[in-house]
Amino acid sequence: MSGTPAPGGAHGYFAGIHAQPHALSVLTSALDHGRVASSYLFEGPAGVGKQLAALALAKSQLTRLGAGPATMERVASGNHPDVRVFEPRDEGKGNVQVAYLREEILPLAQYAPFEAQATFFIFPRADVSFPETHPGAANALLKTLEEPRPAVHFILLAERPDKLLSTIRSRCQRVRFYPLPYEELDAILAKHDVAESLRGPAIALAGGSAERALRLTEEGVAERLLQLAFQVDDVTRGARVGDYVDAAAALAAEPDVQLGLDTLVAFYRDLAASALGARREELAFRHVAEEIEARGRTLGARKAAARVAAITSVFEGLDRNANPRVTMDALVYELRHAH
């Protein structure tokens, strides 16, 4: 995002954030009334605009307090001492190391802003940085949140806010960000010159996240997984033993087996929904709606739902570090007999 706001004054910094009317209403209202909270928790999927909104809020507040374009450019480039973004330091565990937090981060919150009229501390992965399972860092942060200094603002971003200490959640004003709709993701992928044939499968598996949708278009990952779902469905409707083996091997060979299973769940949910009369725009794989409808009619909603249940039960086996190939062999057999 540029350091110069779009038309609309300080609110123009929010121009690059789409399909989040609730969040933008909360934040712009706080700015308009001079009531920017000392701590926020932005919660929602990755890639829906949380970090953009955090930076936009910081820029908007600094602009409201008199900062000029030069300050905004430095914020945009990550070089302003009063707007700091902290990623997890401990790459092995993901959480922020307690010593790093206490010695290098939190002391900064005890000082007046260096140059601007307010200071912002942004944690893009707060649920990873301060998990309930590592209370040392979380409790150190909590003490600072409980005793906020004037003009110091903390913005925590989380995909899984439930992983944070409940006391941290209660100290923050919570702002919900929602999955992006199909049309918004399609426009984003088109803007990145993603071929139309690759956009549909990626959007279906992205969970409303632009970040994930873009990643799924790399090397046609989403399209390959959809074709694998078709292959599995074909062999489970009656095929030679060799075909079962091939389908199970293909599933087990996926770099991300979990994503392969997620694809199958979305696929069979579409078949069940279609069999029950769902509109095409309600399907995850709406770009191949005709094929989904045909398969849904022949399989039926009950069997499709049974297959979703069978796939979901496999998740637990993978969580227990079961052998992926053995698990996929069992799954393909189970899908054939799921009623």
C-alpha positions as CSV (number, residue, x, y, z in Angstrom):
1,M,0.0,0.0,0.0
2,S,1.4,3.4,-0.9
3,G,2.2,6.0,1.6
4,T,-0.2,8.4,0.0
5,P,-3.9,7.9,0.8
6,A,-6.5,7.5,-1.9
7,P,-9.2,10.0,-2.2
8,G,-11.2,10.3,1.0
9,G,-8.6,11.7,3.4
10,A,-7.1,9.5,6.0
11,H,-9.8,6.9,5.4
12,G,-8.3,6.5,2.0
13,Y,-5.6,4.2,3.4
14,F,-8.3,1.6,3.8
15,A,-9.0,1.6,0.0
16,G,-7.1,-1.6,-0.7
17,I,-9.2,-3.6,1.7
18,H,-12.3,-5.2,0.1
19,A,-15.4,-7.0,1.3
20,Q,-14.9,-6.2,5.0
21,P,-17.6,-3.6,5.6
22,H,-18.0,-4.5,9.3
23,A,-14.3,-4.1,10.1
24,L,-13.9,-0.9,8.2
25,S,-17.0,0.6,9.8
26,V,-15.6,-0.2,13.3
27,L,-12.2,1.2,12.5
28,T,-13.2,4.4,10.6
29,S,-15.8,5.2,13.3
30,A,-13.1,5.0,15.9
31,L,-10.9,7.3,13.9
32,D,-13.8,9.8,13.3
33,H,-14.6,9.9,17.0
34,G,-11.0,10.0,18.3
35,R,-11.5,6.7,20.1
36,V,-8.8,4.4,18.7
37,A,-8.5,1.6,21.2
38,S,-5.2,0.8,23.0
39,S,-5.4,-2.8,21.9
40,Y,-7.2,-4.6,19.1
41,L,-7.6,-8.2,18.1
42,F,-8.2,-8.6,14.4
43,E,-9.5,-12.1,13.9
44,G,-10.2,-14.1,10.7
45,P,-8.6,-16.2,8.0
46,A,-5.2,-15.4,6.5
47,G,-5.2,-13.2,3.4
48,V,-8.4,-11.3,3.9
49,G,-6.9,-7.9,4.8
50,K,-6.1,-8.0,8.5
51,Q,-2.5,-6.8,8.2
52,L,-3.5,-4.2,5.6
53,A,-6.1,-2.9,7.9
54,A,-3.7,-2.7,10.8
55,L,-1.3,-0.6,8.8
56,A,-4.1,1.5,7.4
57,L,-5.3,2.2,11.0
58,A,-1.8,3.2,12.0
59,K,-1.4,5.5,9.0
60,S,-4.9,7.0,9.4
61,Q,-4.3,7.8,13.1
62,L,-0.9,9.3,12.5
63,T,-2.3,11.4,9.7
64,R,-5.2,12.5,11.9
65,L,-2.6,13.6,14.5
66,G,-0.6,15.6,12.0
67,A,1.9,13.3,10.3
68,G,2.6,14.1,6.6
69,P,3.3,12.1,3.4
70,A,7.0,11.5,4.3
71,T,5.9,9.7,7.5
72,M,3.5,7.6,5.6
73,E,6.1,6.5,3.1
74,R,8.3,5.3,5.9
75,V,5.5,3.4,7.5
76,A,4.7,1.8,4.1
77,S,8.3,0.7,3.7
78,G,8.6,-0.6,7.3
79,N,11.1,2.0,8.3
80,H,9.2,4.1,10.9
81,P,10.2,3.7,14.5
82,D,6.6,4.3,15.7
83,V,4.9,1.6,13.6
84,R,6.5,-1.7,14.3
85,V,5.6,-5.2,12.9
86,F,6.8,-8.2,14.9
87,E,6.8,-11.6,13.4
88,P,7.4,-14.7,15.6
89,R,11.1,-14.9,16.5
90,D,11.4,-18.6,17.5
91,E,11.1,-20.3,14.1
92,G,11.2,-23.8,15.7
93,K,8.2,-23.2,17.9
94,G,6.7,-20.1,16.3
95,N,6.1,-18.3,19.5
96,V,7.8,-15.1,20.6
97,Q,10.7,-15.8,22.9
98,V,10.0,-14.4,26.4
99,A,13.4,-12.8,26.7
100,Y,13.1,-11.1,23.3
101,L,9.6,-9.8,24.2
102,R,10.7,-8.5,27.6
103,E,14.0,-7.1,26.6
104,E,13.4,-5.8,23.1
105,I,9.7,-5.3,22.4
106,L,7.8,-4.3,25.5
107,P,10.3,-1.7,26.8
108,L,9.5,0.3,23.7
109,A,5.9,0.5,24.9
110,Q,7.0,2.4,28.0
111,Y,8.4,5.4,26.1
112,A,6.7,8.2,24.3
113,P,6.6,8.0,20.5
114,F,9.9,8.6,18.9
115,E,8.8,10.9,16.1
116,A,5.0,10.7,15.6
117,Q,2.2,11.4,18.0
118,A,1.3,7.7,18.5
119,T,3.0,4.3,18.5
120,F,1.7,1.1,17.0
121,F,2.9,-2.5,17.7
122,I,1.5,-5.0,15.2
123,F,1.7,-8.8,15.7
124,P,0.7,-10.5,12.4
125,R,0.5,-14.0,13.9
126,A,-0.5,-13.3,17.5
127,D,-2.1,-16.8,17.9
128,V,1.3,-18.3,17.0
129,S,3.4,-15.7,18.9
130,F,1.4,-15.8,22.2
131,P,-0.3,-19.2,22.4
132,E,-1.9,-20.3,25.6
133,T,0.5,-23.3,25.5
134,H,3.4,-20.9,26.0
135,P,2.1,-18.7,28.8
136,G,5.4,-16.9,29.5
137,A,5.3,-14.7,26.5
138,A,1.5,-14.3,26.7
139,N,1.6,-13.2,30.4
140,A,4.3,-10.7,29.7
141,L,2.2,-9.2,26.9
142,L,-0.9,-9.2,29.1
143,K,0.8,-7.1,31.8
144,T,1.5,-4.4,29.2
145,L,-2.1,-4.6,27.8
146,E,-3.5,-4.2,31.3
147,E,-1.5,-1.0,31.9
148,P,-1.6,0.8,28.6
149,R,0.2,4.1,28.2
150,P,-1.4,7.0,26.3
151,A,-0.9,7.0,22.5
152,V,0.4,3.4,22.5
153,H,-1.6,0.9,20.5
154,F,-1.3,-2.9,20.1
155,I,-2.9,-4.7,17.2
156,L,-2.9,-8.5,17.4
157,L,-3.9,-10.5,14.3
158,A,-5.1,-14.1,14.6
159,E,-6.5,-16.8,12.5
160,R,-7.3,-18.8,15.6
161,P,-8.1,-16.4,18.4
162,D,-9.1,-19.4,20.6
163,K,-5.4,-20.2,20.9
164,L,-4.7,-17.0,22.8
165,L,-5.1,-16.6,26.5
166,S,-8.7,-15.7,27.3
167,T,-7.4,-12.7,29.4
168,I,-5.6,-11.4,26.3
169,R,-8.7,-11.7,24.2
170,S,-10.7,-9.9,26.9
171,R,-8.3,-6.9,27.0
172,C,-8.6,-6.3,23.3
173,Q,-11.4,-4.8,21.2
174,R,-12.2,-7.7,18.8
175,V,-12.7,-6.9,15.1
176,R,-13.9,-9.7,12.9
177,F,-12.7,-10.2,9.3
178,Y,-14.6,-12.6,7.1
179,P,-13.7,-14.9,4.3
180,L,-13.6,-13.1,0.9
181,P,-16.5,-14.0,-1.4
182,Y,-16.0,-15.9,-4.6
183,E,-16.3,-12.9,-6.9
184,E,-13.8,-10.9,-4.9
185,L,-11.2,-13.8,-5.0
186,D,-11.9,-14.2,-8.7
187,A,-11.1,-10.5,-9.3
188,I,-7.9,-10.7,-7.3
189,L,-6.7,-13.7,-9.2
190,A,-7.5,-12.1,-12.5
191,K,-5.6,-9.0,-11.4
192,H,-2.6,-11.3,-10.9
193,D,-3.0,-12.7,-14.4
194,V,-4.1,-16.2,-13.2
195,A,-5.6,-18.1,-16.0
196,E,-9.4,-18.6,-15.7
197,S,-9.1,-22.4,-15.8
198,L,-7.0,-22.2,-12.6
199,R,-9.0,-19.7,-10.7
200,G,-12.1,-21.8,-10.0
201,P,-10.3,-24.8,-8.3
202,A,-8.1,-22.4,-6.2
203,I,-11.1,-20.3,-5.0
204,A,-12.9,-23.5,-4.1
205,L,-10.1,-24.6,-1.8
206,A,-9.0,-21.2,-0.5
207,G,-11.4,-20.8,2.4
208,G,-12.0,-17.2,1.4
209,S,-8.3,-16.3,1.6
210,A,-6.7,-14.4,-1.2
211,E,-3.3,-15.4,0.1
212,R,-4.2,-19.1,-0.1
213,A,-5.9,-18.8,-3.4
214,L,-2.8,-17.3,-5.0
215,R,-0.7,-20.1,-3.5
216,L,-3.0,-22.8,-4.8
217,T,-2.7,-21.5,-8.4
218,E,1.1,-22.0,-8.3
219,E,1.9,-25.0,-10.6
220,G,-1.8,-25.7,-10.9
221,V,-2.0,-27.3,-7.4
222,A,-5.7,-26.8,-7.0
223,E,-6.6,-28.0,-10.5
224,R,-4.5,-31.1,-10.0
225,L,-6.3,-31.8,-6.7
226,L,-9.7,-31.5,-8.3
227,Q,-8.7,-34.0,-11.0
228,L,-7.5,-36.3,-8.3
229,A,-11.0,-36.0,-6.6
230,F,-12.6,-37.0,-10.0
231,Q,-10.2,-40.0,-10.1
232,V,-11.0,-41.1,-6.6
233,D,-14.8,-40.7,-7.3
234,D,-14.5,-42.7,-10.5
235,V,-12.7,-45.7,-8.9
236,T,-15.0,-45.8,-5.9
237,R,-18.0,-46.2,-8.1
238,G,-16.7,-49.6,-9.3
239,A,-13.3,-50.2,-10.7
240,R,-10.5,-52.8,-10.9
241,V,-8.3,-53.4,-7.9
242,G,-5.4,-51.8,-9.7
243,D,-7.4,-48.6,-10.1
244,Y,-8.0,-48.5,-6.3
245,V,-4.3,-48.9,-5.7
246,D,-3.4,-46.1,-8.1
247,A,-5.9,-43.7,-6.6
248,A,-4.7,-44.4,-3.0
249,A,-1.1,-44.0,-4.1
250,A,-1.8,-40.7,-5.8
251,L,-3.5,-39.4,-2.6
252,A,-0.6,-40.5,-0.4
253,A,2.0,-39.0,-2.8
254,E,0.5,-35.5,-2.5
255,P,3.0,-33.1,-0.8
256,D,0.1,-31.9,1.4
257,V,-2.1,-34.9,2.1
258,Q,-4.3,-32.9,4.4
259,L,-5.1,-30.5,1.5
260,G,-5.9,-33.5,-0.7
261,L,-8.4,-34.7,1.9
262,D,-9.8,-31.1,2.2
263,T,-10.4,-31.3,-1.6
264,L,-12.3,-34.5,-1.3
265,V,-14.5,-33.1,1.5
266,A,-15.3,-30.0,-0.5
267,F,-16.0,-32.2,-3.6
268,Y,-18.4,-34.6,-1.9
269,R,-20.1,-31.8,0.0
270,D,-20.8,-30.2,-3.4
271,L,-22.2,-33.6,-4.7
272,A,-24.5,-33.8,-1.7
273,A,-25.6,-30.2,-1.9
274,S,-26.2,-30.5,-5.7
275,A,-28.2,-33.7,-5.2
276,L,-30.4,-31.8,-2.7
277,G,-31.0,-29.0,-5.2
278,A,-28.4,-26.4,-4.3
279,R,-28.0,-23.6,-6.8
280,R,-24.8,-23.5,-8.8
281,E,-23.5,-20.3,-7.1
282,E,-23.7,-22.2,-3.8
283,L,-21.2,-24.8,-4.9
284,A,-17.5,-24.6,-4.1
285,F,-16.5,-26.0,-7.5
286,R,-19.1,-24.0,-9.3
287,H,-16.8,-23.6,-12.3
288,V,-17.5,-27.3,-13.1
289,A,-21.1,-27.3,-11.9
290,E,-22.4,-29.4,-14.7
291,E,-20.1,-32.2,-13.9
292,I,-20.8,-31.9,-10.1
293,E,-24.5,-32.0,-10.8
294,A,-24.2,-35.1,-12.9
295,R,-22.2,-37.0,-10.3
296,G,-24.4,-35.8,-7.5
297,R,-27.5,-37.2,-9.3
298,T,-26.0,-40.6,-9.8
299,L,-24.4,-40.9,-6.3
300,G,-27.2,-39.3,-4.3
301,A,-27.1,-37.0,-1.2
302,R,-27.0,-39.8,1.4
303,K,-24.0,-41.6,-0.1
304,A,-22.1,-38.3,-0.7
305,A,-22.7,-37.3,2.9
306,A,-21.5,-40.7,4.1
307,R,-18.3,-40.2,2.1
308,V,-17.7,-36.8,3.7
309,A,-18.0,-38.5,7.1
310,A,-15.6,-41.2,6.0
311,I,-13.0,-38.7,4.9
312,T,-13.4,-36.6,8.0
313,S,-12.7,-39.7,10.2
314,V,-9.4,-40.2,8.4
315,F,-8.1,-36.8,9.7
316,E,-7.7,-38.3,13.2
317,G,-5.5,-41.1,11.8
318,L,-3.2,-38.6,10.2
319,D,-3.0,-36.6,13.4
320,R,-1.7,-39.7,15.1
321,N,1.1,-39.9,12.5
322,A,-0.4,-43.0,10.7
323,N,1.3,-44.2,7.6
324,P,-0.2,-42.0,4.8
325,R,-0.2,-44.8,2.2
326,V,-1.9,-47.3,4.5
327,T,-4.4,-44.7,5.5
328,M,-5.2,-43.8,1.9
329,D,-5.6,-47.4,0.9
330,A,-8.2,-47.8,3.7
331,L,-9.9,-44.6,2.8
332,V,-10.4,-45.5,-0.9
333,Y,-11.9,-48.8,0.2
334,E,-14.1,-47.1,2.8
335,L,-15.4,-44.6,0.2
336,R,-16.5,-47.5,-2.0
337,H,-18.6,-48.9,0.7
338,A,-19.8,-45.7,2.4
339,H,-23.6,-45.6,2.5
